[in-house]
């Protein structure tokens, strides 16, 4: 059993009643780990811990098992670098998707945003972030090389640069455009239906549909 599962199971065995006493030991560690999650502060961490450690603790066991499975099995897709528990993610392994149309995004979360919008039938390429030299995020830390190789293999007719409409996102798109220039593919950018300075993950489904349909040459 890995650390994630062990932590919750130990907390379960340490807590006797439905209420948390002064946090200590594995319970204190559970609270500490919960506060590392985005959007979870100390109060939210306490509420989650109360839920896991009271009543039917089967929820905590199931959560521990899910965390363990994610830690052991999830990896980058061999083709597009999206999260998957197989060699190829469901999009890359779907023969009905248009392999000639590749949407370049920053993170796997962006893939989820487009998939929920439901209008894009091509495939994706996840860069793994955006260029931010001051934060140590240079081109070598992103998947530009594999993107170029995908285009070189042939069969790609259009690259949609779907990085977020921020200074760093625009810089990342420009860098990718320069890399792919002269390789015989059309390079487009999402339309500015997305609010400038915003993050792609905050866009709703209709905004993404409009941005895709209104994309322009980069």
N, C-alpha and C positions, 0 to 999 in steps of 0.2 A: 504494500500500500504506500502511495506517495505522500509527500508533505501536505498537500491540500486536503486529501481525505483524512489523513491521520490527525490533522489539526482539529477538524470538526468532530471526529469520533472521540478524541480525547476530551474536548469540551463537553460533549454529551455525557461522558462518564463522570466528569468532575461535578456537574451541576445536579443537585438533588431535587430542588423544588422548582416551581414555575417562575420564580423571580430571580434575577441576577443579584447577588450580593456584591460587595466591593470587588471589582474585577481583579483577578490575580491569575498567575499561572497561564494555562492554555487559553482561558477565557480572555485574559488581557491581550494575549497574542492574537486571538481571533479578532478582537476589536481593532487592534493595530493594523492587521492585514486588510480588514474591511474598509478602513479609512483611506487606504491607498487606491481604492477604486474611484473612478471619476464620478463626481456628483455625490459622493458619500462622505459626510462629515461625521463628527463624533456622535451626534444625536441619532443620525440615520443608522450608523453602525450599531448603536445600542438597540434600535428597533429591530434590525435584521437579526441580531444575536438573540434577542428575546423570542423572536418567531422561531428560530432554529432550535432553541434549547427548551422550549415549553410545548406542552400538548403532544401531538403526534410527531415524534422525532424522525419519522420515515422521510419527511421532507429534507431534513439535514443529511440523512444517509444518501438519498438520491442526488442531492447537490454535490456531496463529496465524490460520488461515483462519476458524475458528469465532469467535474473539474479534473479528476484523475484521467479520464478518457481524453479530454482536450489536451492535457499536458503531454500525454504519451503518443497520441495519434495524429493531431492536427499538424500539417506542414504546408509549405508553399506549393501550389500547383506547379508541376514541371513545365508547363507551357506559359501560363499567364501570371503566376505568383499570387493568385488569390488563395485564401485559406481553404484547405480541404483535408479530408482524412484518407484520400486516395492519391494515386499518382497524378491523375487529371481531375480537375474540379468538374462539377456537373455541366457548366457552360461549355468548357473545352471538349468534353466528351459527347456533347449533343450534336449529332450529325445534321440536325435541322437548323443550327445556327449558321449565320453567314460568316465564314472564315475570311472573307475578303474585306470585311469592315471591322476595324479594331478601335475600340474606345480606350484611350490611355487615361488612367485615373491614378490618384495618389495612394489610396489605401483600400483594403478589402471592404471597408465600410461604405466607400463610394460605390462599389459594385452592388452592394445591397440596395443602395438608394435608387440606382438605375433599374434594377430588377423589380423593385416594388412599383416603379412607374409603369413598367410593363410594355413600353413602346419600342425598346431597342432589341433587335434580333441578331446583332453581330456578336463579336467576342470582345474580351477585355485584355488589357495589360496593366498590371498593378506595379507602379514604380517603387512603392515602399516608403513614400514620403514626398517632400518637395525640397528643392535646393534652398539651403539656408547656410551660407558659408560662415556667418558669425556664430552659428550653433554647431559648426563642425559637420554639417550635412552637405557634402560635396557630391559630384557626379559619380564617384566611385562607390558610394554607398547606396545608390539607386540602381534600378535594373534597366539602365539605358542600353547596355551591351546586348542583353538578350532581346530587347525590342528591335534593335538593328538587325540581329540575326534572323528574327521572324520575318522581317521585310525582305531580307536577302534570299530567303528560301523560296520566295515567290508566292503568288496567289493573293497578295494583299493589294487592294486597289485604293483604299482610303484609310487614313489615320485620323481619328477624332481626338484632339487634345482637350481632355475634359478635366484639367486641373482647376482648382478653385480660383475665382476671380480676385486674387490678392496679389500684392507685389511679388511675393515668393512664387505663387502659382503661375503668374504670367512669366516670370523669369524661367521657371521650369519648362513651360510650354515653348518658350523661345529657344531654349537650349535643345530640346527634343526636335524642334523644327529644323534647326541648323544641322543636327546630326543626320536627319533623314532627307535633307535637300538633295536633289539630283538622283534619288533612288527610284524615280518613276512612279511614285504614289502621290495621290492627292492628300494634302494636309489641311485639315480644317480645325476651327476653334469653336467652342460652344458660343451661341449667341448670348448677348448681354441681357437676356431675360433674367439672368441671375444678378442679384444685387452686388455691385462692386464692393470689394473689401469683405465679403461674406465667405463662409465656408460652404463647400458643396453639400456637406452632410445635413445642413440646415434647410436646404431647398425642399419644397414639397413636390409631389409627383407631377403636377401640372407645369410647374416651373421647369422641371427637367425635360418634360416632353417639348415644351416651347423652345427651350435652348437647343435641343437636338434638331428639331425641325428647322430652326433658324440659323444653324451653324453656317459659318462663312470661311472662305479660304484664309489660311493663316499667312 
